[in-house]
Each structure stands twice: as C-alpha cells, then as structure tokens.
Amino acid sequence: MDDQGGPEAVASITDKAEPPGLGEIFVGFLTVGLCGFGGIFYWLRRMVVERRRWLTAEEFAEYFGLCSLSPGPGLINLSVLIGKRFHGAAGGLAAFTGLLCVPVAIALCLAALYAHFQYLPAVRAVLSGVAAAAAGLVIATAAKMLVPLFKPHARWGLIVAAPVFAAVGIFRLPLLWALAFSAPVGLALAWWKHR
C-alpha cells in the first residue's frame, strides 16, 4: 500500500476489505497497542481504515462519535465495538485484549521507573517531547476525520460540528452543554435529510 497518499491510499479509505478473523483482530489491535503507546487514536484509525480497510472513513467516524458519548474510555469502547461487529463478544474480547495487554505491562514498568527517576531533568524533558508528539498525532487524525464532512452529501454535519468545536474548544463550555444543543439539532437534520 502507498503510504504517501497516492491513489492507492485514497482507494483504501473508501473500499472495504474482507471481514477479519479473530486472530487478525487480536494481532491488529495488538499492533495498535504497541505502536500507539501513549496515544493510540492515530494508529487505530490508520490500521482500521487505511491499512486493513475493515471500516470506511465514514463508518469509523460514526463509531468514534458513538463511543465518545458512551461511558468509559472511548477508544477502548471503539475497539470492542469494532471487534464485536465482526465476531460478536469473542471479537470484542480479542480487540480489547490485543489493544491493552502490552501497554498495561509497559505502563507498570514505566511507573516503577518513573517513581525512581522522576526528579531527573532529563526525564522531564523526555516527557515534554512525548506530549508534543502526542498532540501532533491528535491534530493530524482530527484533520483526517474532518475530510468526510466536506463531501457534498455530508456537509450538513458541519452545521453541528462547527458550533460544538467553538463551544468546547474555544469557549471552554462543558461538553454536556454542547451536546444538549448539538444532539437534537443533529438528529433533526438527519431526519430532515433522510425523510
């Protein structure tokens, strides 16, 4: 596959592959857990949408939106939902286990090391660099997720997304208030568009 964003990359975002097996789900999410320690969202979308083509960009965005509103960690909910889509409860368990087994082990080791070396200036410098890299990955992934909203059939989604972004991102209003506005408006627009 072309990682440079050529025609093959565009095709991979819109075309779907064959449904994965349980082992493939486990290994896929294990890879995401290994690559994305400290910030898996970028790696999860890349694996599911661009590399393995299990979901389209639109499906991923819909799943992410649903899981972000659900109680608990959104990305873990998302992994379980994706696994469950293909193999029910066993697929959800495979995705969950694959995603978390290595990062949990690494986190325990790093916590022990941090407890011992937290006062060293080099440790603080490394953590600042890691935080900047994670912020960059989040911004890049958010930009990729906005692309489907600019398609002619989905532009109405910007009517809901833009005010929510402004309310939460700029004016720092609580997410619950933004959802109290955006959920009814989004539902009404979807009903009106599909009636």
PyMOL commands that set and color helices and strands:
alter all, ss='L'
color gray80, all
select helices_A, chain A and resi 7-14+22-35+41-51+57-69+74-117+121-150+152-154+156-170+175-194
alter helices_A, ss='H'
color red, helices_A
deselect
rebuild
show_as cartoon
